[in-house]
């Protein structure tokens, strides 16, 4: 019974063919496509408004040099947002509960921001490893600590997103299982558990949106340090 709770995090497959790439690419079908019409429909207007709002929020802390990353960061934000939200639907799979996928997104982008800083301003990028005014005996220790904190940034990004979504999915499944199990024995308690489940679902909707935003926002802050 305990193992069945984690079956929802196993990548799906069909006759031995993994369906994880399909689950990752499916949210892209919901993104707006180029249209030749002057006046789009209401759905397209809503999508364009959401894209412009997200882009404006992500580009606010960046200077003009960082605006070149607008397409990458906005696309990543929309991909994570749609993937997290679609994963809350019944009988669906959430690719962002896989640490491997989150690390595959976090590590290359973090490395790109680091290389941009080393190429454009190597002295300023390396200066982050040693705060100004550090006593001489503490220099090796602080360099080691700052280097470690720099290296674990992509790991923290991936683990944060994976842990939050995994915990939410497990809580939803546990409470829904308890709701069904108590339905005949204690209907009143089952109704109360159902109310808690509805509130938890609303909370998970918020968590899905917040975690997608935090993931991309932290990447934009890492980029701001290096440009």
N, C-alpha and C positions, 0 to 999 in steps of 0.2 A: 504493500500500500504506500509506503514511504517513497519507494522508487518511482511510483507512477506520478508523483508530483513533479518530478524532474523530467518526465518524458516529453513535456511540452517544449523543453529547451534542446531536444535532439533535432539536428537538421533533417528535414523531411527528404524522402527519396521515393522514386517510383520505378519499380522493377530494376533497382540498383542504380538508377540515374539520380544524382543529387539535384534537388530542386532549390537549393539555396541561392544560386545565381538568379533564378526566376523570381524568388521572393525579394531579392535586392533590387532588381530592375523594374518590378511591377509599380512601385510608387512613381517612377518617372512617367508613367502613362497619364498620371493625374496632373502633371505640370502643363502650363499653357503652351500651345504650339503657335508658330507664326501664322498670322491671319491677314488676308488682303482686304478685309472689310474695314471701312473707316469707323464704323460704330460697332464695337463688339457687343456680345450679349452680356447679361448681368453676371454670369459665372466668370467670363473672361475679365470683366471689370473688377470683380472681387479678387481674382487671382493676381491681377496686375497691381491692385492696391496693396495686397499682402506682400508681394515681392518688393515693391518700392518702400514699404514701411520697414521690412526686415533689412533691406539694404541700407537704408538711412540709419537705422539703429546700430548696425555693425560697423559702418564707416565713420561714425561720429568720433570714436577715440583715435582714429588713424589720420595721419597727415596725407598730403596729396600723393606721396610716393606709395602709400599703402592702398590707395584706391584702385591700383592695378589688380589687386586681389579681390575686387568686388564680386566678379562672376564666380570665382572659385568658392569664396566663403558663403555667398548667398545660395549657390547650388547645393553646397554641403548642408547648410541649414535646412533647406526645403527637403532634401533627401532624408535627413535624420528625423525631421518633424513628421513627415508623412509615414515613414517606416515605424516610428514609435506609436503613432495614433492608429495606424492600420493593425498593429500588433495587438491592440486591445479588443478587436472584434473577435467574436467566438470562432473557434476552429481555424485560427490563423497562426502563422509562425512569425516571430519577431526576430529578424536577423541581428538587431542591435543588442540582443541578449547574449550574443556570442563574442567572447573576448577577442577571438582571432580577427573578427571583422572590425571591431572598434580599434584594435591596435593597427590594423592595416590602413585605417583612415587617419589615426592620430600620428603614427610614427613618420610617414613620409612628409606630411604637412609641417610637423614640428621640425624635422630635419631641414626642410626647405627654408623655413624662417631663420633657422640657425645659420645656414649657408649664405643666405642673403645678407645677414649681419656681418659675417666674416669677410664677405666680398666687398661690401660697401663701406663698412666702418670697422675694421678689425680691432683697432685699439679700444674703441668704445665697447665692443662686444666682449672682449677679454677683460675689460675693466670691471664688468659685472661680477667676475669671480673673486674680486678682492675689494671690499669696501675701503673707501678713503679713510686714512687715519688709523688703520689697523696696527696694533703693536707688532713689532718684528717677530717675537716668539710665536705669535698666533697665526702668522702668515701661512705656513704649510697646512695647518689644521683648517683654516677658513677656506683656503683654495680647495681642499678635499671636500669639505661640506658643500660649498657652492657648486662644485662640479657634480657631486652626487645629486643635489637637488635639481640641477639642470638636466641630468640624464634621465631622471625618473619622471619628468614632466609628461612625456607621451604615455608612460605606464599609468600615471595618475588619471589622465584623460580617459583612457580606455577602461580602467577599473571602475572609475566613478560612474560612467554611463552604464556599464554592464551590471554593477551591483545595484544601482537604483532601480533599473527596469526589472531585473531578476527578482529582487525583493518584492516589488509591487505585484508581479505576476503570481508569485508564490502566495502572497497574502490573499489575493483575489480567489485563487483556487482553494485555499484552505477554508476561507469563510463560505464560499459557495458550496463546498462539500459539506460543511457543518449545517448549512441552511437546508439542504436536501435531506440530510440524515435526521434532523430534528423535526421535519415537517409533520410526520405522523405521530411521533411520541410527544412532542411539546410544541404545538402550533404557535403559541404565543411567543416562545423563545425563538422559534424559527422566523416569525415575522420581524422580531427585533433584529435578528441576525441579518435578515434581508435588507433592513433599513441601513444597517452598518455597511453592508456590501454596496449599496447604492452610493453612500457617501464616500466609500473607499474608491469606487470607480471614478467618481468626480475628481477625487484627489489624484488618482493615477493619470487622468487626462491632463491635469495641471503639471504633474511631474514629467510626463512625456514631452510637453512643450518646453518646460523650463530646462530640462536636461539637454535637449537639442540646442537651445539658445546658449546655455552655459558652455557647452562643448566648443561651439564656434566662437563665442566671445573670448574664451581663454586663448584660443589660437590667434585671434586678432590682437590680443594684448601681448602675446609672445612676439607677434610680428612687429608691433609698435616698438618693442624694445630694441629691435634690430634694424630699424630704418630711420 
